[in-house]
Structures are given as structure tokens and as C-alpha cells.
Amino acid sequence: MKKSSLIGIIDYGMGNLRSVSKAIECLGGRVYVGSNPKKLSCASKLILPGVGAFGDGMRELRKRGLISVIRKAQAERKMTLGICLGLQLFFERSEESPKVKGLGLWKGSVVRFPRNKRKNLRIPHMGWNKVEKVKPNPLLSGIKNESYFYFVHSYYAKPKDHRLMVSKTRYGVSFPSVLALDHLYAVQFHPEKSQAQGLQILKNFIKL
């Protein structure tokens, strides 16, 4: 495995791994999907996907010895992309699992969408929605402002550091849909389910 060309997709039993890996392979990337710490350490970049509950995600990462892998990657300033639940796990805590500590890579919390009967907004937020750019970032290179991406989530991030917000989306409230700072990137939507625009996001990550 060549460190310069391998993307490690972290398998902790809670992600749409096959769809993500197929998308990366279609774009010409080399992929390792798994939970072997040594093999993940050989990757030049990491992806933390995820579908499910915050507490379950942290428990599975801990059980498989993957928290130390993620922390080591951050110490090495390895490019890392969080997808959906992966984005949320980057933060310190979540209302979904109040007693569970997150990875704490970014300061802030994850909160549930407020119920809005007047607008008849359903939770979870599921389907296509616009992503509005807040500032330039290479992860959004080639993406037109207010392009549509596919979302499935009931919670959203509230970062303490406003520099993190690259784009925002509105669903009853405005929430960050793309976040980035230095070597850490995260998207609340599912690029692997977002057709050409989603593939462009993954292509940009490969090129970073």
C-alpha cells in the first residue's frame, strides 16, 4: 500500500461503506475499508462515514480501538473527512446521547431540529436540499452555489468556532452543512448519494 495514494474508510459498523468506497474507486482513488489500525495508518487520508445514533457510534469506535487511530491521524494533520454522523462525532457532545463524549476534534455540540408544526417540517430531515456557500473552500471547488445534496438526519452541529462554517442549509433553522478547518473537513449530507455534485465533493477531497 502506498501511503501517498490510499484513502482509508473507517469501518465501525455504522456507515454506508460500500457506496462511499465505490464512489471513491469510480473517481480513481485507491481505498481500504476496514478497522485494522495498521492498515488505516497506511492511508494518506481518512473518511469517517456514519449512519445512526451518536452514542452507538462512539461506543463502536471505542470497542474497535479506532479512537486512538483518529487521534493519531489528527496529530499527524492527516486530511480527514466526516460524513453525516461522522461530522457529528467530530464534536464534543450531542443531545442525542447526553452522557456520551464525542471525539472533541471541534468545540461545540450537536442538537436536535426543533419541531415546527406551522411549517409542517418532518424530522428527520430527509431528501434533497440546497447548500449555500458561506466562504470559498477547496472542498466545494466546481460546485455551484445553492446546489442540491441529499440529507438524512435529525440532528445538526452548532460549532463554537464560526470559522468552521463553509456552507449552510435551511430546514426550519439554518445549520452548517459543510465545515472545514485546516486538515479536517465534514459534510452533513451524503455525497455518495448526491449524484454528480456529490462525486465532485469526493473528487475534491481526493485532490486535497
Secondary structure, DSSP 8 states (H G I E B T S, - for coil): --TTTEEEEE-SS-S-HHHHHHHHHHTT-EEEEE--HHHHHT-SEEEE---S-HHHHHHHHHHTT-HHHHHHHHHTT-EEEEETHHHHHTSSEETTSTT-----SSSEEEEE----TTTT--SSEEEEEEEEESS--GGGTT--TTEEEEEEESEEEEES-GGGEEEEEESSSEEEEEEEETTEEEESS-GGGSHHHHHHHHHHHHH-
